[in-house]
């Protein structure tokens, strides 16, 4: 089978590695940029790091001793992506600067035709879109944004040529990316103004450096080190999955304990009562992404940092005007405003059976079976698809399970002497109905809870509805009765 993987982030690389190890040789990885790494390549802002312990975030089949801290830094993950290409010899399969913009399914050929932005075409029996959910920067719709005369950049499109030393920096946004870059920018800027629309619940990361002794153990006695590492990984995994019950299910005891942990963290780091009030959320913990960070609150205590909670009214040539009429002048604006997520409009136009566009199939919100298969789009397996995002644990765990399922589903297709595999529409409907019932029992379903986890209609389209071990069980073996083999 000819397999085309779209995207060379960690998901795409995982698919290529495991498919290659399963015996597939005709694999092409199409990557729009000039290198691998996906979101970790795009996000090069100061302080960029993973908020999942690296023992759990690195792939189980490719551990490395190169990490400097318990929580990996962005540049280290970019290096890890390049290492994966070297270790598993993916170079011959990789096509960089090749962005597919159109994918069309042809029943007569039982194949997909991919067209790139440059006009090149590729034909594949199977496509694996590994486009991710956090790859399209969300620029805020603020009047006057294009009229600012200073430098401006999005956190996911950081301009390394712009020096912040001695500058007045205006940071719009205070969520996941912002809490990482703010402490670093504050060290360089003459003054940093942070515009916060909604405060976030934060809990301590308690990060630590990985000592030379730890690395030496791995190098000199790998058997012992790997055993210890496996134990550590297992313990971290169990703790992370337990976090789902504590934070997101409607269990008062769990939410109360986590709320107390977050408030204790805030009180310990912010002695100023007025500032604490500005930083205390008024929504249930877990409703939005819980931020895991050690140095955000201390950064706000610096003399050269100001927190502004007034709504932004407009942007002028020289700065940001808030609703109270105050002009906050600056030399650089940083937009830490997240990503386009809930609409699920890929940069790739996908046309399935009968010429149906994926956006039309998803007009009432994206739906997929196991987050992998969508009815009417045969031989297309999505990675990190609808309802596979996590607010706990590690997405790389989910991706490994997804790729394992793809390999088994393709094997079942061959065993049935079929050329195509897809999901039956009734199976997809049944799966999603059960999933939404599960999600209705979580904090994300609170009608007062607004987040990127759900769309404008209130449907939760991003997150998995249970523990990751339940996802592993659901994807362990293809249920042939749910699939359409032709």
C-alpha positions as CSV (number, residue, x, y, z in Angstrom):
1,X,0.0,0.0,0.0
2,X,1.1,3.5,-0.8
3,X,0.7,5.7,2.3
4,X,0.9,9.5,2.4
5,X,1.3,11.1,5.8
6,X,0.4,14.8,5.9
7,X,2.5,16.7,8.4
8,X,5.9,15.9,10.0
9,X,5.1,16.8,13.6
10,X,5.4,14.2,16.3
11,X,2.2,12.5,15.1
12,X,3.3,12.2,11.5
13,X,6.7,10.9,12.5
14,X,5.2,8.3,14.8
15,X,3.0,7.1,12.0
16,X,5.9,6.8,9.6
17,X,8.1,5.0,12.1
18,X,5.5,2.4,13.2
19,X,4.2,1.8,9.7
20,X,7.8,1.3,8.5
21,X,8.4,-1.1,11.3
22,X,5.2,-3.0,10.4
23,X,6.6,-3.6,6.9
24,X,5.3,-0.7,4.9
25,X,7.9,0.7,2.5
26,X,6.0,3.0,0.2
27,X,5.6,5.9,2.7
28,X,5.7,9.6,1.9
29,X,5.7,12.3,4.5
30,X,4.5,15.7,3.1
31,X,5.5,18.6,5.2
32,X,4.6,22.2,4.4
33,X,7.6,23.8,6.1
34,X,11.3,23.2,5.6
35,X,11.8,20.9,8.6
36,X,10.1,18.5,11.1
37,X,8.7,19.1,14.5
38,X,5.2,20.5,13.8
39,X,3.9,22.7,16.6
40,X,7.3,22.4,18.3
41,X,9.0,23.9,15.2
42,X,6.4,26.7,15.0
43,X,6.5,27.7,18.6
44,X,10.0,29.1,19.2
45,X,9.0,31.9,21.7
46,X,11.2,32.4,24.8
47,X,10.5,29.9,27.6
48,X,8.6,27.5,25.3
49,X,8.3,24.1,27.1
50,X,6.1,21.1,27.4
51,X,3.7,20.9,30.4
52,X,3.7,17.1,30.4
53,X,6.6,15.3,32.1
54,X,9.1,14.2,29.5
55,X,9.1,10.6,30.7
56,X,5.5,10.5,29.5
57,X,5.8,12.8,26.5
58,X,8.6,11.1,24.6
59,X,7.5,8.1,22.7
60,X,7.6,4.8,24.5
61,X,9.6,3.2,21.7
62,X,12.2,6.0,21.5
63,X,13.4,7.2,24.9
64,X,16.5,9.4,25.0
65,X,18.8,10.7,27.8
66,X,19.2,14.1,26.2
67,X,16.5,15.9,28.2
68,X,17.8,18.6,30.6
69,X,14.7,18.9,32.8
70,X,11.7,16.8,33.9
71,X,9.7,19.0,31.6
72,X,11.3,19.3,28.1
73,X,12.1,22.6,26.6
74,X,10.9,23.5,23.1
75,X,14.3,23.4,21.4
76,X,14.9,19.9,22.9
77,X,11.7,18.6,21.5
78,X,12.6,20.0,18.1
79,X,16.0,18.2,18.4
80,X,14.1,15.0,19.4
81,X,12.0,15.2,16.2
82,X,15.1,15.5,14.1
83,X,16.7,12.6,16.1
84,X,13.6,10.4,15.3
85,X,14.2,11.0,11.6
86,X,17.8,10.0,12.0
87,X,17.3,7.0,14.3
88,X,14.5,5.5,12.1
89,X,15.9,6.6,8.7
90,X,12.9,8.7,7.7
91,X,14.9,11.0,5.4
92,X,14.1,9.1,2.2
93,X,10.4,9.3,3.0
94,X,10.3,13.0,3.8
95,X,9.3,15.8,1.4
96,X,9.7,19.2,3.0
97,X,8.3,22.4,1.5
98,X,5.5,20.3,0.0
99,X,2.2,21.5,1.4
100,X,-0.8,19.4,0.2
101,X,-3.8,21.7,-0.3
102,X,-6.3,19.3,-1.9
103,X,-7.0,15.6,-1.4
104,X,-9.6,13.8,-3.6
105,X,-10.8,10.3,-3.3
106,X,-11.5,8.3,-6.4
107,X,-13.7,5.2,-6.0
108,X,-12.7,3.8,-9.4
109,X,-9.0,3.6,-8.4
110,X,-9.7,3.1,-4.6
111,X,-7.0,5.8,-4.1
112,X,-6.4,9.4,-3.1
113,X,-4.9,12.1,-5.3
114,X,-3.0,14.8,-3.4
115,X,-2.2,18.2,-4.9
116,X,0.4,20.5,-3.4
117,X,0.5,24.2,-3.3
118,X,3.3,24.1,-5.9
119,X,1.1,22.0,-8.2
120,X,2.8,18.6,-7.7
121,X,0.5,15.5,-7.4
122,X,0.9,12.4,-5.3
123,X,-1.3,9.3,-5.5
124,X,-1.8,7.2,-2.3
125,X,-3.9,4.3,-1.3
126,X,-4.1,5.5,2.3
127,X,-3.7,9.0,3.7
128,X,-2.9,9.9,7.3
129,X,-3.6,13.6,8.0
130,X,-1.4,14.5,11.0
131,X,-2.2,18.2,10.9
132,X,-2.7,18.6,14.6
133,X,-5.1,21.0,16.4
134,X,-2.7,23.7,17.5
135,X,-1.1,24.9,14.2
136,X,-3.1,27.9,13.0
137,X,-2.5,31.1,15.0
138,X,-5.6,32.9,16.2
139,X,-5.2,36.7,15.6
140,X,-7.6,38.7,17.6
141,X,-10.1,40.9,15.9
142,X,-9.1,44.2,17.5
143,X,-9.8,47.5,15.7
144,X,-6.6,49.2,14.5
145,X,-4.5,46.1,14.8
146,X,-2.8,46.6,11.4
147,X,-2.1,50.3,12.2
148,X,0.5,49.7,15.0
149,X,3.8,51.2,13.9
150,X,6.1,49.1,16.1
151,X,7.0,45.4,15.7
152,X,4.3,42.8,16.3
153,X,4.3,39.0,16.4
154,X,2.2,36.0,17.4
155,X,3.7,33.7,20.0
156,X,3.5,30.9,17.4
157,X,5.3,32.9,14.8
158,X,8.1,34.4,16.9
159,X,10.3,36.9,15.1
160,X,13.8,36.2,16.3
161,X,15.1,39.3,14.6
162,X,13.2,41.6,17.0
163,X,15.2,42.4,20.1
164,X,13.1,43.0,23.2
165,X,16.0,44.3,25.3
166,X,15.1,47.7,26.7
167,X,11.8,47.8,24.9
168,X,8.3,48.4,26.1
169,X,6.4,45.2,25.3
170,X,2.7,44.8,25.3
171,X,1.5,41.1,25.6
172,X,-2.1,40.4,24.7
173,X,-3.2,37.2,26.3
174,X,-2.3,35.4,29.5
175,X,-3.0,31.7,28.9
176,X,-0.8,28.7,28.1
177,X,1.8,30.3,25.8
178,X,1.8,33.6,27.7
179,X,2.6,32.2,31.1
180,X,5.7,30.6,29.6
181,X,7.0,33.6,27.6
182,X,6.1,36.4,30.1
183,X,8.8,35.4,32.7
184,X,11.4,35.4,30.0
185,X,10.3,38.6,28.2
186,X,10.2,40.4,31.6
187,X,13.9,39.7,32.0
188,X,14.7,41.6,28.8
189,X,12.1,44.3,28.5
190,X,12.3,47.7,30.0
191,X,8.6,47.3,30.8
192,X,6.1,44.5,30.1
193,X,2.4,45.1,30.1
194,X,0.2,42.0,30.2
195,X,-3.4,42.3,29.1
196,X,-5.5,39.6,30.7
197,X,-9.1,39.0,29.6
198,X,-9.8,35.9,31.8
199,X,-7.6,34.6,34.7
200,X,-6.4,31.0,34.6
201,X,-6.2,28.4,37.2
202,X,-2.5,27.6,37.7
203,X,-0.9,24.7,39.6
204,X,2.9,24.3,40.3
205,X,5.0,22.4,37.9
206,X,7.8,21.7,40.4
207,X,10.3,21.2,37.5
208,X,13.8,19.9,38.2
209,X,17.0,19.5,36.2
210,X,17.9,16.0,35.2
211,X,21.3,15.5,36.8
212,X,24.4,14.2,35.1
213,X,24.3,11.2,37.5
214,X,20.9,10.3,36.1
215,X,22.2,10.4,32.5
216,X,25.4,8.5,33.5
217,X,23.3,5.7,34.9
218,X,21.4,5.4,31.6
219,X,24.7,5.3,29.7
220,X,26.6,2.9,31.9
221,X,23.9,0.6,33.1
222,X,20.9,0.9,30.7
223,X,19.2,-2.2,32.0
224,X,18.8,-0.8,35.5
225,X,18.1,2.7,34.2
226,X,15.4,1.5,31.8
227,X,13.8,-0.5,34.6
228,X,13.7,2.6,36.8
229,X,12.6,4.7,33.9
230,X,9.7,2.4,33.2
231,X,8.7,2.5,36.8
232,X,8.8,6.3,36.7
233,X,6.8,6.4,33.5
234,X,4.2,4.1,34.9
235,X,3.8,6.1,38.1
236,X,3.6,9.4,36.1
237,X,1.1,7.9,33.8
238,X,-1.2,6.7,36.6
239,X,-1.0,10.1,38.3
240,X,-1.8,11.9,35.0
241,X,-4.8,9.7,34.3
242,X,-6.0,10.1,37.9
243,X,-6.0,13.8,37.2
244,X,-9.0,13.3,34.9
245,X,-11.2,12.1,37.8
246,X,-9.8,14.9,40.1
247,X,-10.2,17.8,37.7
248,X,-12.8,17.1,35.1
249,X,-15.4,14.7,36.2
250,X,-18.2,16.1,38.3
251,X,-16.7,15.0,41.6
252,X,-16.9,17.7,44.2
253,X,-14.1,16.3,46.3
254,X,-11.6,16.1,43.5
255,X,-12.4,19.6,42.2
256,X,-12.2,21.0,45.8
257,X,-8.8,19.5,46.3
258,X,-7.4,20.8,43.0
259,X,-9.0,24.2,43.6
260,X,-7.2,24.4,47.0
261,X,-3.9,23.4,45.4
262,X,-4.3,26.2,42.8
263,X,-5.3,28.8,45.4
264,X,-2.4,27.7,47.7
265,X,-0.1,28.2,44.8
266,X,-1.5,31.7,44.1
267,X,-1.3,32.8,47.7
268,X,2.2,31.5,48.2
269,X,3.5,33.4,45.2
270,X,1.4,36.6,45.2
271,X,1.2,38.3,48.6
272,X,-0.6,41.4,47.1
273,X,-4.3,40.9,47.8
274,X,-5.4,43.2,45.0
275,X,-3.3,41.4,42.4
276,X,-4.5,38.0,43.7
277,X,-8.1,39.1,43.2
278,X,-7.3,39.9,39.5
279,X,-5.7,36.5,39.1
280,X,-8.5,34.4,40.7
281,X,-10.8,32.8,38.2
282,X,-14.6,32.8,38.7
283,X,-15.3,29.6,36.8
284,X,-14.9,26.0,38.0
285,X,-11.4,24.6,37.8
286,X,-10.8,22.4,34.7
287,X,-13.4,24.3,32.7
288,X,-10.5,25.9,30.7
289,X,-7.0,24.5,30.4
290,X,-5.3,24.2,33.8
291,X,-1.9,25.8,33.5
292,X,1.1,24.1,35.0
293,X,3.8,26.7,35.7
294,X,6.2,27.7,38.4
295,X,7.4,31.2,37.5
296,X,4.4,33.1,36.0
297,X,3.1,34.6,39.2
298,X,6.6,35.7,40.4
299,X,7.1,37.4,37.0
300,X,4.0,39.5,37.6
301,X,5.5,40.7,40.9
302,X,8.4,42.4,39.1
303,X,8.7,46.2,39.2
304,X,8.8,46.3,35.4
305,X,5.6,44.2,34.8
306,X,2.0,45.5,34.9
307,X,-1.2,43.4,34.7
308,X,-4.1,45.1,33.0
309,X,-7.6,43.6,33.2
310,X,-9.6,46.3,31.5
311,X,-11.0,45.3,28.1
312,X,-9.0,46.3,25.1
313,X,-10.9,48.8,22.9
314,X,-8.5,49.4,20.1
315,X,-4.9,49.5,18.9
316,X,-3.3,52.7,17.8
317,X,-0.1,53.5,16.0
318,X,1.7,53.7,19.4
319,X,0.0,51.2,21.6
320,X,-3.2,49.7,23.1
321,X,-6.2,51.6,24.3
322,X,-8.3,50.0,27.0
323,X,-12.0,50.6,27.7
324,X,-11.2,53.1,30.5
325,X,-9.6,55.3,27.9
326,X,-6.0,54.7,29.0
327,X,-3.3,54.4,26.2
328,X,-0.7,51.9,27.0
329,X,2.2,52.8,24.8
330,X,4.7,50.2,23.6
331,X,7.4,49.3,21.1
332,X,6.4,45.7,20.5
333,X,3.1,43.8,20.6
334,X,3.1,40.1,21.3
335,X,-0.1,38.3,20.6
336,X,-0.3,35.2,22.9
337,X,-3.9,34.6,21.7
338,X,-3.8,30.9,20.9
339,X,-5.0,28.9,17.9
340,X,-7.9,28.4,15.6
341,X,-9.3,25.1,16.9
342,X,-13.1,24.8,17.2
343,X,-14.0,25.2,13.6
344,X,-11.7,22.4,12.4
345,X,-11.1,24.1,9.0
346,X,-7.9,22.3,7.8
347,X,-5.5,24.0,5.4
348,X,-6.2,20.9,3.3
349,X,-9.4,20.6,1.2
350,X,-10.5,17.0,1.5
351,X,-13.1,15.5,-0.9
352,X,-14.4,12.0,0.0
353,X,-16.8,9.6,-1.6
354,X,-19.2,11.2,-4.0
355,X,-17.2,14.5,-3.9
356,X,-18.4,15.4,-0.4
357,X,-16.1,18.1,1.2
358,X,-15.0,17.3,4.7
359,X,-16.2,20.8,5.9
360,X,-19.7,19.9,4.6
361,X,-19.6,16.5,6.3
362,X,-18.7,18.4,9.5
363,X,-21.1,21.3,9.1
364,X,-22.8,20.6,12.4
365,X,-19.4,20.0,14.1
366,X,-16.6,17.5,13.5
367,X,-17.4,13.9,14.2
368,X,-15.1,10.9,13.9
369,X,-15.1,7.3,15.1
370,X,-12.3,7.0,17.7
371,X,-11.1,10.3,16.5
372,X,-9.6,8.4,13.6
373,X,-12.2,7.7,10.9
374,X,-15.0,9.8,9.4
375,X,-17.9,8.2,7.4
376,X,-17.6,8.7,3.7
377,X,-13.9,9.2,3.7
378,X,-12.3,5.7,3.1
379,X,-8.7,4.9,3.7
380,X,-8.2,8.2,5.6
381,X,-7.0,7.9,9.2
382,X,-6.7,11.1,11.2
383,X,-4.2,11.6,14.0
384,X,-5.2,13.9,16.9
385,X,-8.6,14.1,15.3
386,X,-11.9,15.2,16.9
387,X,-12.4,14.4,20.5
388,X,-8.8,13.0,21.1
389,X,-7.4,16.1,22.8
390,X,-6.5,15.7,26.4
391,X,-6.6,18.1,29.3
392,X,-4.6,15.5,31.3
393,X,-2.0,12.9,30.5
394,X,0.0,12.9,27.2
395,X,-1.2,13.3,23.6
396,X,1.8,11.1,22.5
397,X,0.2,8.2,24.3
398,X,-3.0,8.7,22.3
399,X,-1.1,9.0,19.0
400,X,0.8,5.7,19.7
401,X,-2.6,4.0,20.2
402,X,-4.0,5.6,17.1
403,X,-1.1,4.4,14.9
404,X,-1.3,0.9,16.3
405,X,-5.0,0.9,15.4
406,X,-4.3,2.0,11.8
407,X,-1.8,-0.8,11.4
408,X,-4.3,-3.4,12.7
409,X,-7.2,-1.9,10.6
410,X,-5.1,-2.1,7.4
411,X,-4.1,-5.7,8.2
412,X,-7.8,-6.6,8.7
413,X,-8.5,-5.0,5.3
414,X,-5.9,-7.1,3.6
415,X,-7.1,-10.2,5.4
416,X,-10.6,-9.6,4.0
417,X,-9.2,-9.2,0.5
418,X,-10.6,-5.6,0.5
419,X,-9.0,-2.5,-0.9
420,X,-10.7,0.1,1.3
421,X,-11.7,0.5,4.9
422,X,-14.0,3.1,6.4
423,X,-16.4,3.5,9.3
424,X,-20.1,2.8,9.0
425,X,-22.2,5.9,9.5
426,X,-24.3,4.2,12.1
427,X,-21.2,3.1,14.1
428,X,-19.9,6.6,14.0
429,X,-23.2,8.0,15.2
430,X,-23.4,5.5,18.0
431,X,-19.8,6.1,19.1
432,X,-20.3,9.9,19.2
433,X,-23.6,9.6,21.1
434,X,-22.0,7.6,23.8
435,X,-19.0,9.9,23.9
436,X,-21.1,13.0,24.3
437,X,-23.0,11.3,27.1
438,X,-19.7,10.8,28.8
439,X,-18.6,14.4,28.2
440,X,-21.9,15.7,29.6
441,X,-20.7,14.5,33.0
442,X,-17.6,16.6,32.9
443,X,-16.9,20.2,33.9
444,X,-16.6,21.2,30.2
445,X,-20.3,20.7,29.8
446,X,-21.1,23.4,32.3
447,X,-23.2,26.0,30.4
448,X,-21.2,28.7,32.1
449,X,-18.0,27.2,30.9
450,X,-16.6,28.7,27.7
451,X,-13.4,27.3,26.2
452,X,-11.8,26.2,23.0
453,X,-12.8,22.7,23.9
454,X,-16.3,23.2,22.5
455,X,-17.9,25.0,19.5
456,X,-20.4,27.9,19.5
457,X,-23.3,25.4,19.7
458,X,-21.9,24.0,22.9
459,X,-20.8,20.7,21.5
460,X,-17.5,19.4,22.9
461,X,-15.5,18.6,19.8
462,X,-12.0,18.6,21.1
463,X,-11.6,16.4,24.2
464,X,-11.7,12.7,25.0
465,X,-14.4,11.9,27.6
466,X,-12.6,9.6,29.9
467,X,-9.3,8.1,31.0
468,X,-6.7,7.4,28.4
469,X,-6.7,3.7,29.4
470,X,-10.3,3.7,28.1
471,X,-9.1,5.0,24.8
472,X,-6.4,2.4,24.7
473,X,-9.0,-0.3,25.3
474,X,-11.3,1.2,22.6
475,X,-8.5,1.2,20.0
476,X,-6.9,-2.1,21.0
477,X,-8.6,-4.1,18.2
478,X,-10.7,-3.0,15.2
479,X,-14.4,-4.0,15.6
480,X,-15.1,-5.3,12.1
481,X,-18.8,-4.9,12.5
482,X,-18.3,-1.1,12.8
483,X,-16.2,-0.9,9.6
484,X,-17.0,-0.9,6.0
485,X,-14.6,-3.0,4.0
486,X,-14.8,-3.0,0.2
